[in-house]
């Protein structure tokens, strides 16, 4: 077959796949926007649910979502960053390091419902933490860990070697070089990984429904239960008691995730300019 024909066929397939992806994305966004924009108001966002939690606002669910996501970030960030520093700077490259990377990649592919059942068995029942923000945050941290760790490792590896050599030339130790030179240089990409992992945590349903519970209350302590936006949306949609409120919740949740993703792209773009 003519090479030019093969090239045009391959290019056509690529364009078809790209256009299909964009069209499907905008179709979903447009559908949720049209059905949910009428629900977004100050009262809907900043008031409490009423009746059987089908009317009124969704303020406790927003607080629960942000609370558990922030708590998961506090748990996963030091572990993931330190693990990435070890793999990129200190570990001898070999079978053990490859096994750790394979384990991280495998953990990233575990279905969220499996992670939710694991969190239920370990944190809620075995450790007797109960349905709480802490149980949900610990379970979410397992989903966020491989994303943050692998992104951080690649960010550290992308720092040019001459930056390290300059630090060593000034008499700095290995740890001083990593802490004061390498990590600050890689920080924009590390933050990008954290934001992307946070965006995934915000949109999870299966993990939190098995570990946080469904109570409509304003959580104060990490041991308090709560209902995140994803669970509230699931219950409203499945029970069919207030579909407009479900669409409004979905739209607000989609906006939050979009903000996280755009923030990641902005930080990465700024880092490339520097």
PAPA-913552 format. One record per residue (C-alpha): chain; x, y, z; residue in one letter. Coordinates in steps of 0.1 Angstrom, whole numbers, plus 2048, in hexadecimal, padded with zeros to 3 digits. Layout:
// residues N
{chaine:A x:X y:Y z:Z residu:A}
...
//
This chain:
// residues 274
{chaine:A x:800 y:800 z:800 residu:X}
{chaine:A x:80B y:823 z:7F8 residu:X}
{chaine:A x:81D y:834 z:816 residu:X}
{chaine:A x:809 y:854 z:810 residu:X}
{chaine:A x:7E8 y:841 z:812 residu:X}
{chaine:A x:7F3 y:830 z:832 residu:X}
{chaine:A x:7FD y:852 z:840 residu:X}
{chaine:A x:7DB y:861 z:837 residu:X}
{chaine:A x:7C8 y:843 z:846 residu:X}
{chaine:A x:7DC y:845 z:867 residu:X}
{chaine:A x:7D7 y:86A z:869 residu:X}
{chaine:A x:7B2 y:867 z:862 residu:X}
{chaine:A x:7AF y:84D z:87E residu:X}
{chaine:A x:7C2 y:863 z:896 residu:X}
{chaine:A x:7AC y:881 z:88E residu:X}
{chaine:A x:78C y:86C z:892 residu:X}
{chaine:A x:797 y:860 z:8B4 residu:X}
{chaine:A x:7A1 y:883 z:8BF residu:X}
{chaine:A x:780 y:893 z:8B3 residu:X}
{chaine:A x:76B y:877 z:8C2 residu:X}
{chaine:A x:77C y:87C z:8E4 residu:X}
{chaine:A x:776 y:8A1 z:8E3 residu:X}
{chaine:A x:752 y:89E z:8D7 residu:X}
{chaine:A x:749 y:885 z:8F2 residu:X}
{chaine:A x:759 y:89B z:90D residu:X}
{chaine:A x:747 y:8BA z:902 residu:X}
{chaine:A x:726 y:8A7 z:8FF residu:X}
{chaine:A x:729 y:89B z:923 residu:X}
{chaine:A x:732 y:8BD z:92F residu:X}
{chaine:A x:716 y:8CE z:91B residu:X}
{chaine:A x:6FC y:8B4 z:927 residu:X}
{chaine:A x:705 y:8B9 z:94C residu:X}
{chaine:A x:708 y:8DF z:948 residu:X}
{chaine:A x:6E5 y:8E2 z:937 residu:X}
{chaine:A x:6D4 y:8CD z:951 residu:X}
{chaine:A x:6E7 y:8DA z:970 residu:X}
{chaine:A x:6ED y:8FF z:96A residu:X}
{chaine:A x:6CA y:908 z:976 residu:X}
{chaine:A x:6D2 y:8F9 z:998 residu:X}
{chaine:A x:6F2 y:90C z:9A0 residu:X}
{chaine:A x:6EA y:928 z:9B8 residu:X}
{chaine:A x:6F7 y:936 z:9D8 residu:X}
{chaine:A x:6DC y:923 z:9EB residu:X}
{chaine:A x:6E4 y:902 z:9DA residu:X}
{chaine:A x:709 y:905 z:9E1 residu:X}
{chaine:A x:709 y:913 z:A04 residu:X}
{chaine:A x:6EA y:904 z:A16 residu:X}
{chaine:A x:6E3 y:8E3 z:A25 residu:X}
{chaine:A x:6CD y:8C7 z:A16 residu:X}
{chaine:A x:6A9 y:8C6 z:A21 residu:X}
{chaine:A x:68F y:8AB z:A26 residu:X}
{chaine:A x:69D y:889 z:A1B residu:X}
{chaine:A x:6BD y:89B z:A10 residu:X}
{chaine:A x:6AE y:89F z:9ED residu:X}
{chaine:A x:6A6 y:8C4 z:9EF residu:X}
{chaine:A x:6B9 y:8E2 z:9FA residu:X}
{chaine:A x:6DF y:8E7 z:9F6 residu:X}
{chaine:A x:6FE y:8D1 z:9F6 residu:X}
{chaine:A x:716 y:8E5 z:A0C residu:X}
{chaine:A x:71E y:8C8 z:A24 residu:X}
{chaine:A x:727 y:8B2 z:A06 residu:X}
{chaine:A x:73F y:8CC z:9F8 residu:X}
{chaine:A x:750 y:8D0 z:A1A residu:X}
{chaine:A x:752 y:8AA z:A1D residu:X}
{chaine:A x:762 y:8A7 z:9FA residu:X}
{chaine:A x:77C y:8C2 z:A00 residu:X}
{chaine:A x:783 y:8B5 z:A23 residu:X}
{chaine:A x:78A y:891 z:A1A residu:X}
{chaine:A x:79E y:89B z:9FB residu:X}
{chaine:A x:7B4 y:8B3 z:A0F residu:X}
{chaine:A x:7B9 y:898 z:A2A residu:X}
{chaine:A x:7C3 y:87E z:A0F residu:X}
{chaine:A x:7DC y:897 z:A01 residu:X}
{chaine:A x:7EB y:89C z:A23 residu:X}
{chaine:A x:7EF y:877 z:A27 residu:X}
{chaine:A x:7FC y:86E z:A04 residu:X}
{chaine:A x:813 y:88B z:9FC residu:X}
{chaine:A x:830 y:884 z:A14 residu:X}
{chaine:A x:82F y:85F z:A0D residu:X}
{chaine:A x:82E y:862 z:9E8 residu:X}
{chaine:A x:848 y:87E z:9E5 residu:X}
{chaine:A x:861 y:86C z:9FC residu:X}
{chaine:A x:85C y:84B z:9E9 residu:X}
{chaine:A x:862 y:85D z:9C8 residu:X}
{chaine:A x:882 y:86E z:9D6 residu:X}
{chaine:A x:88F y:84D z:9E1 residu:X}
{chaine:A x:888 y:83C z:9BF residu:X}
{chaine:A x:896 y:859 z:9AA residu:X}
{chaine:A x:8B4 y:863 z:9BF residu:X}
{chaine:A x:8BF y:848 z:9D8 residu:X}
{chaine:A x:8B3 y:825 z:9CC residu:X}
{chaine:A x:8CB y:80F z:9B8 residu:X}
{chaine:A x:8B9 y:809 z:998 residu:X}
{chaine:A x:8B1 y:7E4 z:995 residu:X}
{chaine:A x:897 y:7C9 z:99B residu:X}
{chaine:A x:88A y:7D8 z:9BC residu:X}
{chaine:A x:884 y:7FB z:9AE residu:X}
{chaine:A x:873 y:7EC z:98F residu:X}
{chaine:A x:85D y:7D8 z:9A6 residu:X}
{chaine:A x:853 y:7F7 z:9BA residu:X}
{chaine:A x:84B y:80A z:99A residu:X}
{chaine:A x:836 y:7EC z:98D residu:X}
{chaine:A x:824 y:7EB z:9AE residu:X}
{chaine:A x:81C y:810 z:9AC residu:X}
{chaine:A x:80F y:80D z:988 residu:X}
{chaine:A x:7FA y:7EE z:992 residu:X}
{chaine:A x:7EC y:801 z:9B0 residu:X}
{chaine:A x:7E1 y:81D z:998 residu:X}
{chaine:A x:7CD y:805 z:983 residu:X}
{chaine:A x:7B9 y:7F5 z:9A0 residu:X}
{chaine:A x:794 y:7FD z:99C residu:X}
{chaine:A x:787 y:816 z:9B5 residu:X}
{chaine:A x:76C y:7FF z:9C1 residu:X}
{chaine:A x:786 y:7E6 z:9CB residu:X}
{chaine:A x:799 y:800 z:9DE residu:X}
{chaine:A x:778 y:80A z:9EF residu:X}
{chaine:A x:772 y:7E7 z:9FB residu:X}
{chaine:A x:796 y:7E4 z:A06 residu:X}
{chaine:A x:792 y:805 z:A1A residu:X}
{chaine:A x:772 y:7F8 z:A29 residu:X}
{chaine:A x:782 y:7D7 z:A34 residu:X}
{chaine:A x:7A2 y:7E7 z:A41 residu:X}
{chaine:A x:79B y:809 z:A4F residu:X}
{chaine:A x:776 y:808 z:A57 residu:X}
{chaine:A x:774 y:7E5 z:A65 residu:X}
{chaine:A x:796 y:7D6 z:A6D residu:X}
{chaine:A x:7A5 y:7F6 z:A7B residu:X}
{chaine:A x:783 y:801 z:A89 residu:X}
{chaine:A x:786 y:825 z:A7D residu:X}
{chaine:A x:762 y:823 z:A71 residu:X}
{chaine:A x:751 y:837 z:A55 residu:X}
{chaine:A x:765 y:857 z:A57 residu:X}
{chaine:A x:779 y:871 z:A44 residu:X}
{chaine:A x:799 y:85F z:A4F residu:X}
{chaine:A x:78F y:83E z:A41 residu:X}
{chaine:A x:785 y:84D z:A20 residu:X}
{chaine:A x:7A5 y:862 z:A1E residu:X}
{chaine:A x:7BB y:843 z:A25 residu:X}
{chaine:A x:7A9 y:830 z:A0A residu:X}
{chaine:A x:7AB y:84D z:9F1 residu:X}
{chaine:A x:7D1 y:850 z:9F9 residu:X}
{chaine:A x:7D6 y:82E z:9EA residu:X}
{chaine:A x:7C7 y:83A z:9C9 residu:X}
{chaine:A x:7DB y:85B z:9CA residu:X}
{chaine:A x:7FC y:84C z:9D5 residu:X}
{chaine:A x:808 y:83C z:9B3 residu:X}
{chaine:A x:7FE y:85C z:9A0 residu:X}
{chaine:A x:811 y:873 z:9B7 residu:X}
{chaine:A x:82F y:85C z:9BB residu:X}
{chaine:A x:834 y:855 z:996 residu:X}
{chaine:A x:82F y:879 z:98C residu:X}
{chaine:A x:847 y:885 z:9A7 residu:X}
{chaine:A x:861 y:86C z:99D residu:X}
{chaine:A x:85F y:877 z:978 residu:X}
{chaine:A x:861 y:89B z:983 residu:X}
{chaine:A x:880 y:895 z:997 residu:X}
{chaine:A x:890 y:881 z:97B residu:X}
{chaine:A x:889 y:89E z:963 residu:X}
{chaine:A x:89E y:8B6 z:977 residu:X}
{chaine:A x:8BF y:8BC z:963 residu:X}
{chaine:A x:8DE y:8AB z:971 residu:X}
{chaine:A x:8F2 y:8CB z:96F residu:X}
{chaine:A x:8DC y:8DA z:98A residu:X}
{chaine:A x:8E7 y:8BE z:9A1 residu:X}
{chaine:A x:90B y:8C2 z:997 residu:X}
{chaine:A x:90A y:8E7 z:99F residu:X}
{chaine:A x:8FD y:8DF z:9C2 residu:X}
{chaine:A x:917 y:8C5 z:9C8 residu:X}
{chaine:A x:932 y:8DD z:9BB residu:X}
{chaine:A x:928 y:8F5 z:9D7 residu:X}
{chaine:A x:92D y:8DB z:9F1 residu:X}
{chaine:A x:909 y:8D0 z:9F7 residu:X}
{chaine:A x:901 y:8AD z:A02 residu:X}
{chaine:A x:8EA y:895 z:9F0 residu:X}
{chaine:A x:8CD y:89C z:A06 residu:X}
{chaine:A x:8D3 y:8C2 z:A05 residu:X}
{chaine:A x:8D4 y:8C0 z:9DF residu:X}
{chaine:A x:8B4 y:8AD z:9DE residu:X}
{chaine:A x:8A1 y:8C2 z:9F7 residu:X}
{chaine:A x:8AD y:8E5 z:9ED residu:X}
{chaine:A x:8B4 y:8E1 z:9C8 residu:X}
{chaine:A x:8A3 y:8C3 z:9B7 residu:X}
{chaine:A x:881 y:8C3 z:9C8 residu:X}
{chaine:A x:87C y:8E9 z:9C4 residu:X}
{chaine:A x:885 y:8E6 z:99F residu:X}
{chaine:A x:86C y:8C9 z:99B residu:X}
{chaine:A x:851 y:8D9 z:9B1 residu:X}
{chaine:A x:83A y:8E5 z:994 residu:X}
{chaine:A x:837 y:8C2 z:986 residu:X}
{chaine:A x:833 y:8B3 z:9A8 residu:X}
{chaine:A x:816 y:8CB z:9AF residu:X}
{chaine:A x:808 y:8C1 z:98D residu:X}
{chaine:A x:807 y:89D z:998 residu:X}
{chaine:A x:7F7 y:8A6 z:9BA residu:X}
{chaine:A x:7DC y:8BA z:9A8 residu:X}
{chaine:A x:7D4 y:89E z:990 residu:X}
{chaine:A x:7D2 y:885 z:9AC residu:X}
{chaine:A x:7BC y:89C z:9C0 residu:X}
{chaine:A x:7A5 y:8A0 z:9A2 residu:X}
{chaine:A x:7A1 y:87A z:9A0 residu:X}
{chaine:A x:79B y:878 z:9C6 residu:X}
{chaine:A x:77F y:893 z:9C3 residu:X}
{chaine:A x:76D y:87E z:9A9 residu:X}
{chaine:A x:76E y:85D z:9BA residu:X}
{chaine:A x:74E y:84D z:9C6 residu:X}
{chaine:A x:754 y:828 z:9CD residu:X}
{chaine:A x:771 y:82E z:9E6 residu:X}
{chaine:A x:75F y:848 z:9FC residu:X}
{chaine:A x:73D y:837 z:9FC residu:X}
{chaine:A x:74C y:819 z:A0D residu:X}
{chaine:A x:762 y:82B z:A25 residu:X}
{chaine:A x:752 y:84D z:A2D residu:X}
{chaine:A x:72E y:845 z:A30 residu:X}
{chaine:A x:710 y:859 z:A25 residu:X}
{chaine:A x:708 y:86F z:A43 residu:X}
{chaine:A x:6FE y:893 z:A3A residu:X}
{chaine:A x:712 y:8A7 z:A54 residu:X}
{chaine:A x:72E y:8C0 z:A55 residu:X}
{chaine:A x:74D y:8AD z:A5E residu:X}
{chaine:A x:764 y:8BD z:A78 residu:X}
{chaine:A x:77A y:8A0 z:A84 residu:X}
{chaine:A x:78B y:888 z:A6C residu:X}
{chaine:A x:777 y:86D z:A7E residu:X}
{chaine:A x:756 y:87C z:A74 residu:X}
{chaine:A x:742 y:86D z:A58 residu:X}
{chaine:A x:735 y:881 z:A3A residu:X}
{chaine:A x:727 y:87F z:A17 residu:X}
{chaine:A x:73C y:88B z:9FA residu:X}
{chaine:A x:72E y:89A z:9DB residu:X}
{chaine:A x:733 y:87A z:9C6 residu:X}
{chaine:A x:71F y:865 z:9DF residu:X}
{chaine:A x:704 y:880 z:9E1 residu:X}
{chaine:A x:702 y:881 z:9BB residu:X}
{chaine:A x:700 y:85B z:9B9 residu:X}
{chaine:A x:6E4 y:859 z:9D2 residu:X}
{chaine:A x:6D0 y:874 z:9C2 residu:X}
{chaine:A x:6D3 y:865 z:9A0 residu:X}
{chaine:A x:6CE y:841 z:9A9 residu:X}
{chaine:A x:6AF y:848 z:9BF residu:X}
{chaine:A x:6A2 y:861 z:9A6 residu:X}
{chaine:A x:694 y:877 z:9C1 residu:X}
{chaine:A x:6A3 y:898 z:9B4 residu:X}
{chaine:A x:6B4 y:895 z:992 residu:X}
{chaine:A x:6B8 y:8BB z:98D residu:X}
{chaine:A x:6CC y:8BC z:9AE residu:X}
{chaine:A x:6E0 y:89F z:9A2 residu:X}
{chaine:A x:6E9 y:8B1 z:982 residu:X}
{chaine:A x:6F2 y:8D0 z:996 residu:X}
{chaine:A x:709 y:8BC z:9AC residu:X}
{chaine:A x:718 y:8AB z:98E residu:X}
{chaine:A x:71F y:8CD z:97D residu:X}
{chaine:A x:72F y:8DC z:99C residu:X}
{chaine:A x:744 y:8BD z:9A1 residu:X}
{chaine:A x:74E y:8BE z:97C residu:X}
{chaine:A x:759 y:8E2 z:980 residu:X}
{chaine:A x:76E y:8DA z:99E residu:X}
{chaine:A x:780 y:8BE z:98C residu:X}
{chaine:A x:785 y:8D4 z:96D residu:X}
{chaine:A x:795 y:8EF z:983 residu:X}
{chaine:A x:7AD y:8D5 z:991 residu:X}
{chaine:A x:7B7 y:8C9 z:96E residu:X}
{chaine:A x:7BB y:8ED z:960 residu:X}
{chaine:A x:7D0 y:8F6 z:97E residu:X}
{chaine:A x:7E7 y:8D9 z:977 residu:X}
{chaine:A x:7EB y:8E3 z:953 residu:X}
{chaine:A x:7F1 y:907 z:95D residu:X}
{chaine:A x:80C y:8FE z:976 residu:X}
{chaine:A x:81D y:8E6 z:95D residu:X}
{chaine:A x:81C y:901 z:942 residu:X}
{chaine:A x:82C y:91B z:959 residu:X}
{chaine:A x:847 y:901 z:962 residu:X}
{chaine:A x:850 y:8FB z:93E residu:X}
{chaine:A x:854 y:921 z:938 residu:X}
{chaine:A x:86B y:923 z:956 residu:X}
//
